[in-house]
Amino acid sequence: MSMPTATGRAGMEWQLVKGITCMLLALMLAPICMVLVISFTSGDTLQFPPPALSLRWYQEVWTMLVGPDAGIARLRESLLVSLEIAALTSLVCVLAGVPASYALERYRFAGKTLIEELIGLPVVFPAVVLGIALLVLVSASGLESGIFQIVVAHSIVGLPFLMRNCMTAMRGIDPMLEEAAKTLGASPPRVFWEIVLPLASGGIASGAILVFILSFNEFTLSYFLYSVDVFPLSIWLFQQANTSFSPAVFAVSSLIVVVNVAAVLVVDAVIGSRGSAA
Amino acid sequence: MTAIESPITPLQSMEKDAPIRKPQIGLLLLPAGMLIGLLLVCALVVLRMSVGERNAEWTGWSLRAYTQLASSRNISIIIDTIWMALLSALITTLVAFPIALFLTRTTSAFARRLVLVAILLPMIISLLVQSFGWMAILGPNGLLNQAISAATGIERPFSLLFNRTGVMLGLVQTSIPLAVLPTAAALRSIPLSLEEAANVLGANRIRTYRHIILPLAWPGMAAGAILVFGFNTGAFVVPLLLGGLKVTTIAVVIRDQMGSLSNWPLGAALSFLLILLALAVQSLNRLIVRTNVEIKG
């Protein structure tokens, strides 16, 4: 047994911290692992442990995606809608968030603190309330807009996440560079386009990917705003879970998990390569 | 960073130009302002409907919804939701502490990155997918029940799904990153030399925790706890999926009132209550962060 140290970075105390952390992380990841394991079952039910491992349900998902009945299963349709919503949401958040981040990061003006507070509001605003209120607005105004009502809802929630990444990236840019460009005769838009944007691109990209993942996985807002024609993947999963809870649902879920993990690793690599990882 | 004052002060000169570009700042903020503006409109819509009359939400005025809010059934749902959010905040904060401690103290960059990804995944991956996993673990034929009945011989000893235990597990699991990150930030700001000093002066590890680490880490822990509380008062997916119809939170009741029961004013009044709770959480959070900054100078 090793002796305790002054900072607890060795010895029994450290072993305890390490042990508890491992246990807790295992517990937290348990449901995700469970979904992955069950998706490989050869049986017809969600039995655990699976009687044998097979790719049966992945084949089933493949058939649902590209088989002759793909139109009835609607899996491909909802997957494409979800990707479209997520891409549009990222785009809207970048277009709205990048200029706002620049204004908040570089200039001092009246009402700045208030605006900063307001930008953080969507993070704490209850999603159910936002979803229902938007639904009320849409039906009261008669502006049924299919995919765009979901995109707008997702963009409101995604904006703070994009701006947080973007503002951190802009804070790291030396104002001297912008000053130098101005001295050399560059107009403010040109300074923004040729100095600020390229230097902040890592932060903007990681923010955009984060918003993409959040939108792709979002359920609550989509639950209130989906329609028969616009049917995101999360709603498809929810309805499948309520009707036929087959291992195919778990296979689709596993594929979503894999895509998410890959995206998180990409964000991590983007931030990591900029040398500013949390 | 150099300690020498630079003779040129670029930021100042940029500010000098600022008044000329004021209209441009408005332009830069406009698109984001439109999105946030829509959110504020939503809050106003909810407020208007909550003081409207049933079936005449836009034209009538009545405080009926708020008297309904005070009925014993609704009060018990509100207290229930707040209680579950409080309990989940407490458990999450306790559970987050060792993880945050490991995250700040480990010397291995790989371990740190691994832990970060592991705590962020439950937050990022669809709650729906994770609920499926919880169903497979907690369900009547789930992993836990099988393991326990194999060990004890009792058939289906536990009912963990579609009740508070399942909901609580889901709430804690999905909100752990919210508590870990602020706690880790607070722990990171404690210099190791303080602990060494305590050790030299004869304090054992328990005293060091009580008198140094915990007092200095508490603003981070409190900020995390408040965040978790705020998030879980508005919880919708976890109670919907892991609570079945047996656990009703405010958010689930709002859906029922606005949907199948079409009592829009009551649903709106409950929504307004959730908004007020969220705003209270945000200002409390800001207060803690500000006090913390003042303490640190």
HADDOCK unambig.tbl for C-alpha pairs under 7 A between the chains (distance, minus, plus):
assign (segid A and resid 6 and name CA) (segid B and resid 195 and name CA) 6.20 0.50 0.50
assign (segid A and resid 6 and name CA) (segid B and resid 196 and name CA) 5.04 0.50 0.50
assign (segid A and resid 6 and name CA) (segid B and resid 199 and name CA) 5.50 0.50 0.50
assign (segid A and resid 7 and name CA) (segid B and resid 192 and name CA) 6.38 0.50 0.50
assign (segid A and resid 7 and name CA) (segid B and resid 195 and name CA) 5.73 0.50 0.50
assign (segid A and resid 7 and name CA) (segid B and resid 196 and name CA) 6.29 0.50 0.50
assign (segid A and resid 9 and name CA) (segid B and resid 105 and name CA) 6.73 0.50 0.50
assign (segid A and resid 17 and name CA) (segid B and resid 98 and name CA) 5.72 0.50 0.50
assign (segid A and resid 17 and name CA) (segid B and resid 102 and name CA) 6.38 0.50 0.50
assign (segid A and resid 18 and name CA) (segid B and resid 102 and name CA) 6.51 0.50 0.50
assign (segid A and resid 20 and name CA) (segid B and resid 98 and name CA) 6.88 0.50 0.50
assign (segid A and resid 21 and name CA) (segid B and resid 98 and name CA) 6.11 0.50 0.50
assign (segid A and resid 21 and name CA) (segid B and resid 99 and name CA) 5.08 0.50 0.50
assign (segid A and resid 25 and name CA) (segid B and resid 118 and name CA) 6.63 0.50 0.50
assign (segid A and resid 28 and name CA) (segid B and resid 122 and name CA) 6.94 0.50 0.50
assign (segid A and resid 28 and name CA) (segid B and resid 173 and name CA) 5.62 0.50 0.50
assign (segid A and resid 29 and name CA) (segid B and resid 122 and name CA) 6.99 0.50 0.50
assign (segid A and resid 31 and name CA) (segid B and resid 130 and name CA) 5.53 0.50 0.50
assign (segid A and resid 31 and name CA) (segid B and resid 133 and name CA) 3.99 0.50 0.50
assign (segid A and resid 31 and name CA) (segid B and resid 134 and name CA) 5.21 0.50 0.50
assign (segid A and resid 32 and name CA) (segid B and resid 130 and name CA) 5.76 0.50 0.50
assign (segid A and resid 32 and name CA) (segid B and resid 133 and name CA) 5.90 0.50 0.50
assign (segid A and resid 34 and name CA) (segid B and resid 133 and name CA) 5.38 0.50 0.50
assign (segid A and resid 35 and name CA) (segid B and resid 132 and name CA) 6.93 0.50 0.50
assign (segid A and resid 35 and name CA) (segid B and resid 133 and name CA) 5.07 0.50 0.50
assign (segid A and resid 46 and name CA) (segid B and resid 136 and name CA) 6.91 0.50 0.50
assign (segid A and resid 48 and name CA) (segid B and resid 142 and name CA) 6.80 0.50 0.50
assign (segid A and resid 48 and name CA) (segid B and resid 143 and name CA) 6.15 0.50 0.50
assign (segid A and resid 96 and name CA) (segid B and resid 31 and name CA) 4.73 0.50 0.50
assign (segid A and resid 96 and name CA) (segid B and resid 32 and name CA) 4.63 0.50 0.50
assign (segid A and resid 97 and name CA) (segid B and resid 32 and name CA) 5.95 0.50 0.50
assign (segid A and resid 99 and name CA) (segid B and resid 28 and name CA) 4.90 0.50 0.50
assign (segid A and resid 99 and name CA) (segid B and resid 29 and name CA) 6.63 0.50 0.50
assign (segid A and resid 100 and name CA) (segid B and resid 28 and name CA) 5.33 0.50 0.50
assign (segid A and resid 100 and name CA) (segid B and resid 29 and name CA) 4.63 0.50 0.50
assign (segid A and resid 100 and name CA) (segid B and resid 32 and name CA) 6.41 0.50 0.50
assign (segid A and resid 103 and name CA) (segid B and resid 25 and name CA) 5.90 0.50 0.50
assign (segid A and resid 103 and name CA) (segid B and resid 28 and name CA) 6.33 0.50 0.50
assign (segid A and resid 103 and name CA) (segid B and resid 29 and name CA) 6.98 0.50 0.50
assign (segid A and resid 107 and name CA) (segid B and resid 15 and name CA) 6.75 0.50 0.50
assign (segid A and resid 107 and name CA) (segid B and resid 18 and name CA) 6.91 0.50 0.50
assign (segid A and resid 118 and name CA) (segid B and resid 36 and name CA) 6.99 0.50 0.50
assign (segid A and resid 119 and name CA) (segid B and resid 36 and name CA) 6.83 0.50 0.50
assign (segid A and resid 124 and name CA) (segid B and resid 230 and name CA) 6.91 0.50 0.50
assign (segid A and resid 124 and name CA) (segid B and resid 231 and name CA) 6.88 0.50 0.50
assign (segid A and resid 124 and name CA) (segid B and resid 278 and name CA) 5.61 0.50 0.50
assign (segid A and resid 125 and name CA) (segid B and resid 275 and name CA) 6.37 0.50 0.50
assign (segid A and resid 125 and name CA) (segid B and resid 278 and name CA) 6.11 0.50 0.50
assign (segid A and resid 126 and name CA) (segid B and resid 234 and name CA) 5.31 0.50 0.50
assign (segid A and resid 126 and name CA) (segid B and resid 274 and name CA) 6.77 0.50 0.50
assign (segid A and resid 126 and name CA) (segid B and resid 275 and name CA) 6.71 0.50 0.50
assign (segid A and resid 128 and name CA) (segid B and resid 251 and name CA) 6.25 0.50 0.50
assign (segid A and resid 129 and name CA) (segid B and resid 271 and name CA) 5.67 0.50 0.50
assign (segid A and resid 130 and name CA) (segid B and resid 42 and name CA) 6.52 0.50 0.50
assign (segid A and resid 133 and name CA) (segid B and resid 42 and name CA) 5.22 0.50 0.50
assign (segid A and resid 133 and name CA) (segid B and resid 45 and name CA) 6.62 0.50 0.50
assign (segid A and resid 133 and name CA) (segid B and resid 46 and name CA) 6.41 0.50 0.50
assign (segid A and resid 134 and name CA) (segid B and resid 42 and name CA) 6.47 0.50 0.50
assign (segid A and resid 156 and name CA) (segid B and resid 35 and name CA) 5.57 0.50 0.50
assign (segid A and resid 156 and name CA) (segid B and resid 36 and name CA) 6.59 0.50 0.50
assign (segid A and resid 175 and name CA) (segid B and resid 10 and name CA) 6.69 0.50 0.50
assign (segid A and resid 175 and name CA) (segid B and resid 11 and name CA) 6.75 0.50 0.50
assign (segid A and resid 176 and name CA) (segid B and resid 10 and name CA) 6.14 0.50 0.50
assign (segid A and resid 179 and name CA) (segid B and resid 10 and name CA) 6.56 0.50 0.50
assign (segid A and resid 214 and name CA) (segid B and resid 124 and name CA) 6.61 0.50 0.50
assign (segid A and resid 217 and name CA) (segid B and resid 125 and name CA) 6.51 0.50 0.50
assign (segid A and resid 217 and name CA) (segid B and resid 126 and name CA) 4.70 0.50 0.50
assign (segid A and resid 218 and name CA) (segid B and resid 126 and name CA) 6.66 0.50 0.50
assign (segid A and resid 220 and name CA) (segid B and resid 237 and name CA) 6.88 0.50 0.50
assign (segid A and resid 253 and name CA) (segid B and resid 129 and name CA) 5.74 0.50 0.50
assign (segid A and resid 257 and name CA) (segid B and resid 125 and name CA) 6.61 0.50 0.50
assign (segid A and resid 260 and name CA) (segid B and resid 125 and name CA) 6.68 0.50 0.50
